[in-house]
Amino acid sequence: MTIWPELFSVEGNYVSVVPLSLDHQAALEDAAADGDLHRLWYTTVPEPEAVGGEIERRLGLRETGSMLPFAVIEKSSGLAVGMTTYMNIDAANRRLEIGSTWYRKSVQRSGINTECKLLLLRHAFEELDCIAVEFRTHFINQQSRAAIERLGAKLDGILRSHMIMPNGTIRDTAVYSIIASEWPTVEANLNWQMEKPHKS
């Protein structure tokens, strides 16, 4: 049985987004150590020594059809600088979420995230014919929410007491989406963001 979506890679000016594998482990361990991202209690970035297990967890979810995980490769260095996924995949309804995304601190606010999202959204709407793409984040994660809103996604609502975080706190989840009819406008906006100086 074919798992939807099938494996693919996409390439932009600054990044390549490729299927995640254990070959990326060393670079991602280094990326996770940059800025001690795992100490941010409201996100779920793995500790450097846990990166291998996180790669295996994501690859396991690929086998069940619920996730398609990627490594984000910085073209200038050739190294994996973060991870992202298509997740909560609903093949029957051609819906998915772009999430479980993190980047090493040194490339945050560099344009890499914007281009990565542009490439994954374009593939979702133009190759997979998705009817909607979701984004979810912690209600209090203002940096993530602002980044999602800059993409052009609209807030669907807040799922209250949605998840138990690793530290035992309860997460309210902000749910955003872009629907197929909005894609041309979102794409034009993202292309403009990539072209203007001081990309973010």
N, C-alpha and C positions, 0 to 999 in steps of 0.2 A: 504494500500500500504506500502510495506517495504521500509524504508529509507536506502540508501547505503551510507556509510558502517553501518552495524549494530553495536550496542553498544558492546564494549569489554574492557577488562582490560589486561595490560601486566605488568610483574614484572621482575626486574633485581636484581643485587646484592645490589644496593644502592637506587633505586627508584622503586615505583609502579606508573603506569600511569593509572588513573581510570576515568570513566565518571564524569564530573563536576556536582556538585549539590549545593544547598544552604547550605547543611551541612558543606561545606568547607569555608563558608563565614568568620567566626571568624578568622580562621588561615590565610586566605588570606588577611584579613584586616591588621593583624599583619605583614604579609610578605610585603605588599605594603608600610608599614610605615618604613621598614628597609632600610635606605639609601635615603629616599625621592625620590624614583625612578620616581615619577610622575613629578618631576621638570626637567627631561631630555626632552627638548622641541621636540627633533627629534624622540621620541618614544611615545607610547600611553599606558603607564601604568596608571591604575586608581588611584586616590587618595584613601586613606584608606576608607573614608566614602562613596565612590562611588563604592566600590567593589561589594556590593549586586546588584546594578543596572547593573554592567557589567556582572555578572553571569547570571542575567535574560536576558540580551540582547543576550548573547551567546546561552543560552538555546532556545530562540526564533528562532535564526538562525538554530538551530538543527531541529526545527519543519518544516522549509522550505526545509531542505535537503542540505543547502549550507555550513553547518559547523557541525563538531563533536567536542565539547569542552571537555577538560580533566583538571583535577587537577593532579599536580605532587607531589607525597607524598614521603618525605624523610623517608626511612625505619628505620633509627636509632632513629628518634624522633616520627614517626607516624603522622607527621603534614604535611599539604599542604604547600609547599614552593614556589609554582608558578603555572602558568597556561600555557597551550598550546592548539593547535587545529589542526585538519584537517579542512582546509577551502578552499573556491573556488572549492568545490567538483564538478567534472564533471563525473557523474556516467557513462554516455554513452561512454565516451572515457577512463574510468578508470584512470583518472588523478586527482591529488589533490595537495594542498599546505600545508606544515607544517608551521604554523605561529601564529601570535598574542601571542607570547611566552614571558613570563617574569618570573624572579626568584627574590626572596629576595636577597639583596646584600650579605649577609653572606654566601650564598651557591654558588655564582658565581665563576667560575674558580675552581670548586671543583670536577669535573667529572660528576656531576648530569646532566648537559645539554647534554654531550656526550652520556651518557647511555640512556637518554630519547629519543634522536634522533635515536640512534641505535634501540631501541625497536619499535619506530613508523615506521621507515623505513623498518625494517624487516617485520612488519605486513603488510605494504602497498605492498611490492613487493612479499612476500611469501604467504600471506593469501588472499589479495585482488587482486593480479595479476595486479598491476598498471603498466602502461607503462612508467610513469614518475611521479616524485615528485618534486614540485617547492619549492623554498624559496625566499622570497622577503624582502627587507629592504631599508631604506633610503640610498641614494647614499653616504651621508656623515657619516653614522654610521659605522665608521671603526671597532669598536669592534664587531658589529654584522656581518659585511662582513667577517672579519677574521675568526670568528667562523664558518660561513657557508662554507668558503673555506677549513677550516680544516676538515670538514666532507667529503670533496671530491666532492662537488658540483661544477659545471662549470657555468661561467657567460654566460647567454644567451644574455643579453643586458641591456640597460638602457631605461626605459620608462620616457621620459622627461615631466615635468609639469604634472605628473600623478595624484597627489592627493593634496587637500587643507588640511593642518594640522590644528589642533584645534587652534593654535595661528595665523592662517591666512597665514602662509608661504606656498610656493608651494614645494611639494616633488618630486624630481626625484627618481624613484624607480629602484634599482638594482635587476634584476631577475636572479636567479640561478636555476639549475635543476640537478637532477640525473636521468638517464634513466635506464630502466630495465637491459640492457646489462652491465651496469657499477656496478650494485649492488654487485656482488661477490667481486670485488676489494674494493669497498667502505666498505663493511662489514668487510673484513680482516683488513683494515686500522683502523676502529673504534674499533675492538676487540683489536688490538695492542695498541691503545691509552688508552684503559681502563686498560690494563695489565701493562703498563710501570709506573714507579714511577712518582709522582708529576703530576697526571692526570690533564688535563685542558679541 
